[in-house]
Amino acid sequence: MSINYSLSTQNATSQEGITHAQCWVHGRRYFIEAQKDHPEQATEALQQIAKLYQNETAIKNQGLIGEKKRQYRLEQQGSRSSKDGTMSLF
């Protein structure tokens, strides 16, 4: 896995079996900036990112690991995406 630094990105795209993952902390900044021109969409995205952080806090507080952690994430994702389709922002 790589992160969103240009050198890491360049290395990730040149090596098989490497998955490039965006950092929510860094990506979130773009949505904050976008609130000026697209307040509704950017706010929705920021709320979804906040929910991801809440889920990770719940996972940590409950001491979930391995399959239980994965299952919790899947359950939380399913309830959001089936409700109104907002996960399509990501």
C-alpha positions in Angstrom: 0.0 0.0 0.0 1.2 3.5 -0.7 0.1 6.9 0.5 -0.5 10.1 -1.5 3.0 11.5 -1.6 4.2 12.0 -5.2 7.2 9.7 -4.8 5.1 7.0 -3.2 2.4 7.4 -5.9 5.1 7.1 -8.6 6.5 3.9 -7.0 3.0 2.4 -6.5 2.0 2.8 -10.1 5.2 1.2 -11.3 5.0 -1.9 -9.1 2.6 -4.8 -9.4 0.7 -5.7 -6.3 0.8 -2.2 -4.7 -2.5 -0.5 -3.9 -2.5 3.2 -3.8 -4.6 4.5 -0.9 -5.6 8.1 -0.3 -5.3 9.6 3.2 -8.6 10.9 4.4 -6.8 13.7 6.4 -5.2 15.0 3.3 -8.2 14.4 1.0 -10.6 16.1 3.4 -8.7 19.4 2.9 -9.9 19.5 -0.7 -13.6 19.2 0.4 -13.0 22.0 2.9 -11.7 24.2 0.1 -14.6 23.1 -2.2 -17.2 24.3 0.3 -16.8 27.8 -1.1 -18.0 26.9 -4.5 -20.0 23.7 -3.8 -21.3 24.0 -0.2 -23.9 21.3 -0.3 -21.8 18.6 -2.0 -18.7 19.4 0.0 -20.5 19.4 3.3 -22.1 16.1 2.5 -18.7 14.6 1.8 -17.2 16.0 5.0 -20.1 14.5 7.0 -19.4 11.1 5.4 -15.7 11.4 6.2 -16.7 12.3 9.8 -18.8 9.2 10.0 -15.8 7.1 8.8 -13.8 8.6 11.7 -16.6 7.8 14.1 -16.7 4.2 12.9 -13.0 3.8 13.4 -13.3 5.3 16.9 -16.1 2.8 17.7 -13.9 -0.1 16.3 -11.1 1.0 18.6 -13.3 1.5 21.6 -14.9 -1.9 21.2 -11.5 -3.6 20.7 -12.6 -5.1 17.4 -9.9 -6.9 15.4 -9.6 -8.9 12.2 -12.9 -10.3 10.8 -15.0 -8.5 13.4 -13.5 -5.1 12.4 -14.1 -5.9 8.7 -17.7 -7.0 9.4 -18.4 -3.8 11.4 -17.1 -1.7 8.6 -19.2 -3.6 6.0 -22.3 -3.2 8.1 -21.8 0.5 8.6 -21.1 1.0 4.9 -24.1 -1.0 3.8 -26.5 1.0 6.0 -25.3 4.3 4.6 -25.1 3.4 0.9 -28.5 1.7 0.8 -30.2 4.6 2.6 -29.7 7.3 0.0 -26.8 6.4 -2.3 -24.5 9.1 -0.9 -21.5 6.8 -0.8 -21.4 7.3 -4.5 -19.5 10.5 -3.7 -16.5 8.3 -3.0 
